[in-house]
Each structure stands twice: as structure tokens, then as C-alpha cells.
Amino acid sequence: MKASGPAFLWKRAASGGLSRSFSEAFALVQGELASAAEGNEVFAAHLEILEDPMLSESVGEQLAAGLPEKEAVSAACASVCSMFEAIDDEYLKARADDVRDVFGRIAAAMEGGDAQAPAELPQGCVIVAEELMPSDTARIDFSRVAGIICARGSTTSHVCIIAHSHGVPIRVGVSIDGISEGSLVEVDDPAVGGSGAIAALVRKYGRKLYVNAGSIDEIKAAMAAGADGIGLFRTEFLFMGRSSLPTREEQKELYLQALLECGGRPLTLRLLDAGGDKPLPCLHIDKEDNPFLGLRGIRLCLRHPELLQCQLGAAVDAARVLKGMHPEYFSAGEPPLRLMIPMVSTVEEVLEVRRLLPEDATELLRLGIMVETPAAVLSARTLAGVSDFFSVGSNDLTQYIMAADRGNPGVAGLYTPLSEAVLEAMRMVTAAAHSAGIPAGICGELASEPEAAQILVDTGFDSLSLAKL
């Protein structure tokens, strides 16, 4: 979708008044977010970040090191954000913006700022900014905005999600040099209206339309939008920013709530996908020279069997409770819960996970793999014999097939998910799946690109899981 209008150069709301202590600012921001969180999934997530012990503990550590309060808040913010930014997952990496936003609210409150006043926007303007934070959107009357352009940001950030929910095209990571107040600018955002086009195509061919999610609120939004299920539920959030691993009961409660929100539709729960590129404070992981080829995904889980057994046990517990509450969800023979193993390279990895599951697991869940390594592609026919489903992770698969780091601009030209090499790998995967009588889907970023939808359907995928519907 394209939109144009006069540029409105965004300015942050000025703070002022009496300065506050960290504890006073924390209480003020907590009240502001509690009010803003009502009916708003983004600010509800921000409230969770604020109230997570990780935040206060991080500030406390900096204070204990002797830093003044304002510097302690800044240092704690940098420390927590660096953890997210080191993750090789665009969705999780973008959550650093939310952490930075929450810390920014606290810092502003400490300097005397209060709730931000609405911006005075001219009708039909295009907001131009170095960067927008989710809290900035609380000042925006989207009915007056034709589009948004930001020099910094991620396409998976909550700012983009908020803009798209209002049908407003947004571009991030583009130069804003030379744009002056009132000059005519154009925004071209294929994502606005794109999910609708993908949905129509998928429905036309009788395929399943799933959504990727990282929280309960995102599952709720996907179900409300008419998704057929969740094609990828990230569990990393439950493990990050903690000094100890989440208990089996904590995990069970989250997975059960997610299953209940799906209302009998499939929930594909990806087993913990962590490692050298996705560090966990609660788990010691040695630094690796090349974490993309190191101990990550199922490799890490098998190295720490207590971690894997706890997560599998929690998932089975949740499925058992769900079956007791809603036996009708299981009457069709396909249980709603699907466990997906990340970073599979060998058949033995899948067999070991199956060995750790209880005997009644076949009645409670389905076990499949995320196909994202060349080894999994080349072994697809054998892997199909021990898997209940395949789901292609196009991001890593492209990176490994093309031997091109997707975060390195020097080889950006090689990182092409629709290259013939990657497409041939995908055709091999869908052919192997269908030969074995199991479904094959795709849950990487490629599934959300409108220009790729027809190609993916023609490649034989039974489902597409979008970033947002």
C-alpha cells in the first residue's frame, strides 16, 4: 500500500517539573501503564516488562556497583537490551525496543515528566522520525496520519504492529536526510493489506492460515482475526531475563492458557530455541566463535536434559488438563498441541525427544520438526518417518543454504529466500512430507511476504504461518 502527504517531523514530548527517585518514577510509570494496558496488548506487554523482577534487579545491581540512580537506570537498560539485541531472531531482537521504551519512561519520570500530551498532527500527514517508541504511539491520532517513516527500527517492532493495526503504512530503516517539515513524501508498505491478500490466496487453495506468536495477547489477536491456529509459539520469553529456569508448573500454566485461547485450534509450541546466539542468563552457555553452527536449539536442550524434560513434562501436563476440560478438542483424532523441535540435523535427535515423552503422548500431542538446516533437507524422507509434521524456518534455512549471514550487509545480495537453491530445498521438504503422509508448513518471515505467497502454495506447503494476520 502506498500513501503520501506532507511531512510532520516528530518531536518527543518535553519533560519538566520536580525530579523523582527511581522508586517514585517506577510507581508513576506503573500507574500509567496499568491504565494504558486496558485493551492494548502492547502496553500490557510493557507492564509485564516493568513488573518483571529482572528490571528492578538490574537497576539494583548497578546501584550496588556505586552508580547514581539516573546512571544506574541507563546502565541497566543497556545491559538488558544488549541481551535481546544479541539474539538471532528478528521478533525477539525487536523486543529490545520495548525494554528501551519502558526504561525511557522511567528515566523521563525521574526527570519530572508525566503522561505525554497528544501531538498536534495536521490531517493526512506523514510522520517522519529518527525512531518511534511504542509509548510515542499513545500521542498519535492515527485517523490524521497517512503514513510513517523512521530512520531506525525493525519491521517486527511493536510500532510497526500498532501502525499496521490502524491500516497505516510504515517504513523503517530508511534515510530521512533532506526531508523537511511540510515537504511531500511517499510511503510504500507492502505489509499493509498484504496479510489480507495472503489470507485470500491461502483460503482459495484450501490451505491452513496460521500466525506466529510470542505472547498470550498475540494469540488472542490471531484468534480474533480468524487464524486457523498458531504455527509458531515462541517459548523463549519465559526463560529470558531470569536468574533461574522457569518451573514445570510455571510452564504448564502458560502452555495451558495458550491452548485455551486457541479454542481447540492447533498450537505449535516450539521447544526452547536458545544457544550462543540467544543467550539465557539462567543457563551458562560458553561463548562460541560461530554460534550459528554451535550449541543451539535441540543441541542445547539435549546437552541439558533436565531443561528439555521439564519443558516436555509441562507441555504434556497442559495437554492432559486441556483434555480433561475439553475432551471434544481431541475427538477428531488430531490433538491441538503440536511440539516443534528447532534446529534438527539428525534422526537421532528426534528419536531422543520421542523417548523422553510418556506413553500416552500420542493421544495428547503431535511431535514435528522445524526444517532449517541443509542436513534436515537432505534427510527429509528419513525424518518424515519419525515426525508428525514439518515446518520450514525460512530465515535460517536461507542463511545456511546460501552460506550468507542474514545480518551481514556485505552478503545481503546472497540472502535471497526465493533463490532457486532455497526453493528447490523447500520442494524437497514438501515432497518428502507428502510422500510420508504428513503436513508441511512454513513459519519463517517469507510466509508473510505477499509476493511469495503464490510461490509457496505452488511449492506444496499445506499451511503458511504469518507474522500477523
C-alpha positions in Angstrom: 0.0 0.0 0.0 1.2 3.5 -0.9 0.4 6.7 0.9 1.7 10.3 0.6 1.3 13.5 2.5 3.1 16.5 4.0 6.0 15.5 6.3 5.5 16.1 10.1 8.8 16.0 11.9 8.3 14.1 15.1 9.4 15.7 18.3 9.5 14.0 21.7 7.3 15.4 24.4 9.2 17.7 26.8 9.6 16.7 30.4 9.7 19.1 33.3 8.8 19.6 36.9 10.3 18.1 40.0 12.8 15.2 39.7 11.8 11.9 41.3 13.6 8.9 42.8 13.7 5.6 40.9 11.0 4.1 43.2 8.8 7.2 42.8 9.2 7.1 39.0 8.6 3.3 38.9 5.3 3.8 40.8 4.2 6.6 38.4 5.1 4.6 35.3 3.4 1.5 36.7 0.1 3.5 37.1 0.4 5.0 33.6 1.0 1.6 32.0 -1.8 -0.1 34.0 -4.2 2.4 32.6 -2.8 2.2 29.1 -2.8 -1.6 29.2 -6.5 -1.9 29.3 -7.5 -3.3 25.9 -4.0 -2.6 24.5 -1.7 -5.7 24.1 1.4 -3.6 23.5 1.2 -1.6 26.7 0.1 -4.8 28.6 3.4 -6.3 27.5 5.2 -3.2 28.7 3.6 -3.5 32.0 4.8 -7.1 32.2 8.4 -5.9 31.4 8.1 -3.2 34.1 6.9 -5.6 36.7 9.3 -8.4 35.8 11.8 -8.7 38.7 14.6 -8.6 36.1 14.1 -4.8 35.6 14.4 -3.8 39.3 17.1 -6.4 39.9 19.2 -5.0 37.0 18.9 -1.4 38.4 19.7 -2.7 41.9 22.9 -4.3 40.6 24.0 -1.0 39.1 23.2 0.9 42.3 25.1 -1.7 44.3 28.1 -1.0 42.0 28.0 2.6 43.1 26.3 4.3 40.2 23.9 7.3 40.9 20.2 6.4 40.2 19.9 8.0 36.8 23.1 6.4 35.6 22.1 3.1 37.1 18.8 3.1 35.1 20.7 3.9 31.9 23.3 1.1 32.6 20.6 -1.4 33.4 18.7 -0.5 30.2 21.9 -1.1 28.2 22.6 -4.4 29.9 19.1 -5.8 29.4 18.8 -4.5 25.8 22.1 -6.0 24.8 20.8 -9.4 25.8 17.9 -9.1 23.4 19.9 -7.5 20.6 22.3 -10.4 20.6 19.5 -12.8 19.7 19.4 -14.0 16.1 15.6 -13.8 15.9 14.1 -10.7 14.4 11.0 -10.9 16.6 12.8 -11.3 19.9 15.5 -8.8 18.9 12.8 -6.2 18.2 11.7 -6.6 21.8 14.7 -4.6 22.8 12.7 -1.5 21.6 10.1 -2.3 24.2 12.6 -2.7 27.0 14.2 0.6 26.0 10.8 2.2 25.9 10.0 1.1 29.4 13.3 2.3 30.8 12.9 5.5 28.9 9.5 6.1 30.6 11.2 5.6 34.0 14.1 8.0 33.1 11.6 10.6 31.9 9.6 10.3 35.0 12.7 10.7 37.1 13.4 14.0 35.3 9.9 15.3 36.1 7.9 14.1 33.1 4.4 12.9 33.3 1.9 11.4 30.9 2.6 12.7 27.4 0.1 15.1 25.7 -1.3 14.2 22.3 0.7 15.5 19.4 -0.9 18.2 17.2 -0.9 16.5 13.8 -2.0 18.0 10.6 -4.6 15.9 8.7 -3.1 13.5 6.2 0.5 14.0 7.4 3.3 11.5 7.1 5.2 11.3 10.5 9.0 11.4 9.9 11.2 10.4 12.9 14.6 9.1 13.7 12.8 6.4 15.8 9.4 5.9 17.3 8.8 4.1 20.5 5.6 2.3 21.3 4.8 4.8 24.0 5.0 7.6 21.3 2.1 6.0 19.6 -0.1 6.9 22.6 0.2 10.5 21.5 -0.8 9.8 17.9 -4.3 10.2 16.4 -3.9 7.6 13.6 -7.0 8.9 11.9 -5.0 12.0 10.9 -1.9 10.0 9.8 -1.3 8.9 6.2 1.9 7.1 6.9 5.1 6.9 9.0 8.8 6.9 8.1 11.5 6.1 10.6 15.3 6.0 10.2 15.7 3.3 12.8 13.5 0.4 13.8 12.5 -3.2 13.0 9.7 -4.4 10.8 8.7 -6.8 13.6 8.7 -4.0 16.2 5.5 -3.1 18.2 5.5 0.3 16.5 5.0 -1.4 13.1 2.4 -3.7 14.6 0.5 -0.8 16.0 0.7 1.2 12.7 -0.5 -1.8 10.7 -3.4 -2.4 13.1 -4.6 1.1 12.2 -4.1 0.4 8.5 -1.3 3.0 8.3 1.7 2.2 6.1 5.1 2.4 7.8 8.7 2.1 6.6 11.6 1.7 9.0 15.4 1.7 8.5 15.3 4.2 5.6 17.1 7.5 5.3 15.2 10.7 6.3 18.0 13.1 5.4 16.8 16.0 3.4 13.1 15.7 4.5 11.9 19.0 5.8 8.7 20.0 7.6 5.7 20.0 5.1 7.6 18.5 2.2 5.6 15.9 0.2 6.8 12.3 1.0 5.5 8.9 0.0 5.4 5.7 2.0 5.3 2.3 0.3 4.5 -0.5 2.7 3.6 -3.9 1.2 2.6 -5.3 4.6 -0.5 -3.1 4.9 -3.2 -5.1 3.2 -0.6 -7.8 2.5 -1.9 -10.3 5.1 -5.4 -10.0 3.7 -4.1 -10.8 0.2 -2.2 -13.8 1.6 -5.2 -15.0 3.5 -7.4 -14.8 0.4 -4.9 -16.8 -1.6 -4.4 -19.4 1.1 -8.2 -19.9 1.5 -8.6 -20.1 -2.2 -6.3 -23.1 -2.4 -7.7 -24.7 0.8 -4.5 -24.4 2.8 -4.3 -23.5 6.5 -3.6 -20.0 7.7 -1.6 -19.8 10.9 0.0 -17.0 12.8 3.4 -16.8 14.7 3.0 -15.6 18.3 5.2 -14.8 21.3 2.6 -14.0 23.9 -0.9 -14.8 25.0 -2.1 -11.4 23.8 -0.8 -12.2 20.3 -2.6 -15.5 20.4 -5.8 -13.7 21.3 -5.3 -11.2 18.4 -4.7 -14.0 16.0 -7.8 -16.0 17.0 -9.9 -12.8 16.9 -8.6 -12.2 13.3 -9.7 -15.7 12.2 -6.5 -17.6 12.2 -6.7 -21.4 11.8 -4.2 -21.8 14.6 -0.7 -20.8 15.8 2.0 -22.1 13.6 4.8 -21.0 15.9 4.6 -20.1 19.6 8.0 -18.9 20.9 8.8 -20.0 24.4 12.0 -18.0 24.8 10.3 -15.1 26.7 9.6 -17.4 29.6 13.3 -18.1 30.0 14.9 -14.8 29.3 15.9 -12.2 31.9 15.7 -14.7 34.8 18.3 -15.8 37.3 16.7 -19.3 37.5 14.9 -21.6 35.0 11.1 -21.5 35.0 9.5 -24.3 36.9 7.4 -27.1 35.3 4.3 -25.6 36.9 5.0 -22.1 35.5 5.5 -23.5 32.0 2.4 -25.7 32.3 0.2 -22.7 33.2 1.5 -20.7 30.2 1.0 -23.5 27.8 -2.4 -24.3 29.1 -3.5 -20.7 28.8 -2.2 -20.6 25.2 -4.1 -23.8 24.4 -7.3 -22.5 25.9 -7.0 -19.2 23.9 -6.7 -21.3 20.7 -10.1 -22.9 21.5 -9.2 -26.3 20.0 -7.3 -25.0 17.1 -3.7 -26.1 16.7 -1.0 -24.6 18.9 2.5 -25.2 17.6 4.8 -24.8 20.6 8.5 -24.5 19.6 10.7 -26.1 22.2 13.3 -23.8 23.6 15.3 -22.3 20.8 18.3 -20.8 22.6 22.1 -21.1 22.4 25.1 -19.0 21.7 23.1 -16.5 19.5 20.2 -16.5 22.0 21.9 -16.4 25.5 20.0 -17.1 28.7 21.1 -15.5 31.9 19.8 -18.5 33.9 21.8 -21.0 31.9 25.6 -21.0 31.5 26.4 -21.1 27.8 30.0 -20.9 26.7 30.9 -18.2 24.2 31.3 -19.6 20.7 33.3 -18.3 17.8 30.4 -19.3 15.4 27.2 -19.7 17.4 25.1 -20.3 14.2 27.0 -23.5 13.8 27.2 -24.3 17.5 25.2 -25.4 20.5 21.7 -24.1 19.8 18.1 -25.3 19.6 17.7 -29.0 20.2 21.5 -29.4 20.5 21.5 -27.3 23.6 18.4 -28.9 25.0 19.9 -32.4 24.7 23.1 -31.2 26.4 20.9 -30.1 29.3 18.3 -32.9 29.5 16.8 -31.6 32.7 15.8 -28.4 30.8 14.2 -30.5 28.0 12.5 -32.9 30.3 11.0 -30.1 32.3 9.6 -28.4 29.2 8.3 -31.7 27.7 6.7 -32.6 31.0 5.0 -29.2 31.3 3.6 -29.4 27.8 2.2 -32.9 28.5 0.7 -31.7 31.8 -1.0 -28.9 30.0 -2.4 -31.2 27.3 -3.7 -33.6 29.9 -5.5 -30.8 31.8 -6.9 -29.5 28.5 -8.2 -32.9 27.6 -10.0 -33.1 31.0 -11.6 -29.7 30.4 -12.4 -30.1 26.7 -12.4 -33.7 25.6 -14.2 -32.5 22.4 -10.9 -30.9 21.2 -9.4 -34.4 21.0 -12.4 -36.2 19.4 -11.3 -35.7 15.8 -8.1 -37.6 16.4 -5.8 -34.6 16.0 -4.9 -33.1 19.4 -4.5 -29.3 19.4 -0.9 -29.3 20.9 2.0 -29.7 18.4 5.5 -29.7 19.8 8.1 -28.5 17.3 11.8 -29.3 17.6 14.2 -26.5 16.5 17.5 -26.9 14.7 17.2 -30.6 13.8 20.1 -32.1 12.0 19.7 -35.9 12.6 17.0 -38.5 13.1 18.6 -39.4 16.4 17.7 -36.0 17.8 14.0 -36.6 17.1 14.1 -40.1 18.4 15.6 -38.9 21.7 12.8 -36.4 22.2 10.3 -39.1 21.5 12.0 -41.3 24.0 11.5 -38.7 26.7 7.8 -38.4 26.1 5.4 -40.5 28.2 3.4 -43.4 26.6 0.2 -41.5 26.3 1.8 -38.6 24.4 0.5 -39.9 21.1 -3.0 -39.2 22.4 -2.1 -35.8 23.7 0.1 -34.1 21.1 1.9 -34.3 17.8 5.7 -34.0 17.5 7.3 -32.4 14.5 10.4 -30.6 13.4 11.5 -27.2 12.2 13.3 -27.7 9.0 16.1 -25.1 8.9 19.3 -26.9 8.3 20.6 -28.4 5.0 21.0 -31.7 6.8 17.3 -31.8 7.6 16.5 -31.1 3.9 18.8 -33.8 2.7 17.4 -36.3 5.3 13.8 -35.1 4.9 12.5 -38.5 3.7 14.0 -40.3 6.7 13.0 -37.6 9.1 9.4 -37.7 7.8 9.3 -41.3 9.1 9.8 -40.2 12.7 7.9 -36.8 12.6 4.2 -35.9 12.6 4.7 -32.7 10.7 7.4 -30.4 9.1 7.6 -26.6 9.4 10.2 -24.8 7.4 12.0 -21.9 9.1 12.9 -19.9 6.0 15.1 -17.4 7.8 17.8 -19.9 8.9 17.3 -22.2 6.0 18.1 -19.4 3.6 21.1 -18.4 5.6 22.5 -22.0 5.7 21.7 -22.9 2.1 23.2 -19.7 0.7 26.1 -19.6 3.3 25.2 -16.0 3.9 24.8 -14.3 7.3 21.4 -12.6 7.2 22.8 -9.9 9.5 25.8 -9.1 7.3 25.1 -6.3 4.8 28.2 -7.3 2.8 26.4 -10.5 1.7 22.9 -9.2 1.7 22.6 -9.9 -2.0 23.1 -13.6 -1.4 20.4 -13.8 1.3 17.6 -14.5 -1.1 14.8 -16.8 0.2 13.3 -17.1 -3.2 16.5 -18.2 -4.9 16.3 -21.4 -6.9 18.6 -23.2 -4.4 16.3 -22.4 -1.5 13.1 -23.1 -3.4 14.5 -26.5 -4.5 15.2 -27.3 -0.9 11.6 -26.4 0.0 10.3 -28.6 -2.8 12.3 -31.5 -1.4 10.8 -30.9 2.0 7.2 -30.8 0.9 7.7 -33.8 -1.4 9.2 -35.9 1.4 6.4 -34.8 3.8 3.6 -35.6 1.4 5.2 -39.0 0.5 5.1 -39.9 4.2 1.5 -38.5 4.6 2.4 -35.7 7.0 1.7 -31.9 6.5 4.4 -29.4 5.7 4.1 -25.7 6.6 6.3 -22.7 6.6 6.7 -20.3 9.6 9.6 -18.1 8.6 9.4 -14.4 7.6 9.0 -15.4 3.9 5.4 -16.6 4.7 4.4 -13.0 5.5 5.6 -11.6 2.1 2.6 -11.2 -0.3 4.8 -11.6 -3.4 5.9 -15.0 -2.1 2.5 -16.5 -1.2 1.7 -17.9 -4.6 5.1 -19.4 -4.9 4.9 -21.1 -1.5 1.5 -22.5 -2.3 2.8 -23.8 -5.6 5.8 -25.3 -3.8 3.4 -27.5 -1.9 3.1 -26.1 1.5 -0.1 -27.1 3.4 0.0 -24.0 5.7 1.5 -20.6 5.9 2.2 -19.1 9.3 2.3 -15.3 9.2 3.9 -12.8 11.5 0.5 -11.1 11.9 -3.0 -11.5 10.4 
